[in-house]
Each structure stands twice: as C-alpha cells, then as structure tokens.
Amino acid sequence: MILTRADTGARHLVIFGAAAMVGVVSAQVVARYMFNSSFDWADEVSRIAFVWTIFLAIPLGIRDGTHVGIELLVKRFPVRLRAMLARVTNGLAAVMMLIVFWTSIIVAMVTWSERLGVLNMTSSVFFFPVILGSLHAALHLTQMALFPSDPRTSEPRT
C-alpha cells in the first residue's frame, strides 16, 4: 500500500519534471533564437527538474526490473541458487540505498545555507530527490529481498 502510493506519486512527479524540462528548455530556445533574449532562471530550473526526474525514476526502474543487469553467468545457476543470490544482492542493495539516504540527509543539512545563483533557493534542493529516491528504492529492494519474483521466469512482481 505504501509502495503503491509512493510509486504513483513518483510517477506523477517524473512526468511533471520531464514536462517542465521540455517546456523550460523549449521556451529558452525560442526566446534566445527568435527574440534574442533569454531567461536567467531557465538553466537552474531545468537542471533541478532533471535531477528530480532522474532520482525519482530510479525506484520505478528497480520495481519494474528495467535497469541494466548482466545475467550471463547467473542464468546458468540452479533455480534455488539464483533465488538466494537475488535475495542477497537485493538486500545488500537496500542497505546501500539506506546509506545513500542517510548521507544525503547529512549533505543536505550541511549545504542548506548555500543559495543557488539566480533562484533565491537553497542548493539542498538537489539533494531532496536523492533522499526520497534512495529511501523509495530501499523499500522496493527490501520487498524484493523478502518476497522475490519467480527466478525461473525473471518476471517482476506486479
């Protein structure tokens, strides 16, 4: 239930972030080449939208199993060994995501007083999606470690 809601929220924010990037960059190109003018804030806004979009999309890729994986050796293992290996690697990846989560909180607190050049906003805004995305990814990886999919089919859980 919690993961489903987090997935839905992340998906909406990813769509909004991608649309914001396209809109801001397109408006900047039109303004620059057609009107010989530009927006001072366009670079920072599009960069923020890019970072938010990427880091919030990572857990969705983990959930769907769409991230790159090399299975040349693992596919040759017996089914039970594959299942155990998947549980162990997902568990280790969840721990790593929790470390990223905690470290991102620390870095966001340290950089809180730094301001962006054009926007009057904290530079920690770049760490917020890392915090959210790493925690969301850790939850998916934990679920996958505790309740793995069928290793014979490599089908992700639905």
N, C-alpha and C positions, 0 to 999 in steps of 0.2 A: 504494500500500500504506500509506504513512504517512498520507496524507489520509483514506483509508478508516477507519483506526483512530482518527484524530483526530475524524472525523465521528461515529463510533459512540460514542466517549467523550463528545463534546459533547452528542449527542442524549440519552444517559443522564443526564448532569448537568442538562440543561434540564428533562427530565421530573421528576427528583428536586427541582430548585429550584422548579418550579411546584407540585408536590405539597406541598413544605414551606411555601410561601407560603399555599396554601389551608388546610392543616392548622393552621398557627400563627394565621392571622387568624381562622379559624372558631373555634378554641379561645378566642381572646381575646374574640371577640364573645359566645360562650356564657358565659364567666366573668364578663364585665362586666355583661351584662343579666340573667343568671339567678342569679348568685351574688354580685352587687355587689362583685366583686373583679377584679383584673387581674394579668397577668404583667408584670413590669418589663422583661423581655428581649424581649417579643414584637415590639415596634416595630423594634428593631435587627435581630433575626433575619429578620423578613420583608423588611426593606429590603436586607439582604445577599443573601437568596435572590432578590429581584427583580433586583438589579444583575447577579448571576451568571447568572441565566436570560436576561436581555436580551443581554448581551455575548457569551455563548457561543452564542446562537442566530443572531447576525448572519452568521457564516460559512456556516451551513447555508442561510440565505436567499440568500446570494451563490451558493452551489453550485447551488441549485435555480432561480435566476432569479426569485425571488418578491418581491424588493424593487421598489419603485415605480420605473418608468422612463417617460420621455416619448419616444415614438418617432414622433411626428407628422412631423417633418422627416426623420429618419434612414430611415424606411421608404421614402421617395421616392428615396433614393440608389441608384446601381447596386450590385449584389451585392458586387463587389470592393471598392468604396469603403466599404461597410458593414463588411466583414470587417476591412479595415485600421483603420477607426475604432474598432471593437470591441477590436482588439488594443492600439491606442494608449491608449484610455481604461482598459482593464483594467490595462495596465502602469503608467499614472500612478496609478491607484487602489491598486495594490500598493505602489508607492513611498510613497504617503500612509499606508497601513497600517503600513509599516515605521517611518515617522516617529512614528506614534502608539504603536507598540510600544516604541520606544526612549525616547520621552518619558515613557511610563507607568512604565517601569522607574526612571527618574530620580525621578519624583514619588513612587513607592512607597518608594524609599530615603530621600527627604527626610522623608516622613511616618511612617516606621517607628516612631519613638519616641512618636507620638501614640496615645493609647488611646481606645477607644470608651467612652461614658458608663457603660453598665450592664455590658456584657460586658468581661471583662479580656482584650482582644484588640487588636492593632494596627489602626489605622484604614486601614492599607495594604491590608487585606482587600478594600476596594472597588476597588483598582487591579489586583489579581491577575486577575480575569476580563477586564479591558481588555487586559492584557498577553497573555494566552492567546488571546483572541478576535481581537485585531488581527494577531497572528502567523498564526493559523489562516486568517483572511481573506486575508492577504497571500499565503499559499501557494495558496489557491484562485484568487485573481486572477492570480497568476503563471502558474498552469496554464492559465487561460482565455486569457491573453495569448499563451502559446506554442502552445497547442493549442485554438483556438477551435471553437465549435459551428458548424453549418451556418447562415450568416446568412439563407438563403432561408426556412428553417423557424422560425428563432429557438428551436429546441429545445435545451434544456440538455443537456450531456454526461451520460451515465449511467455 
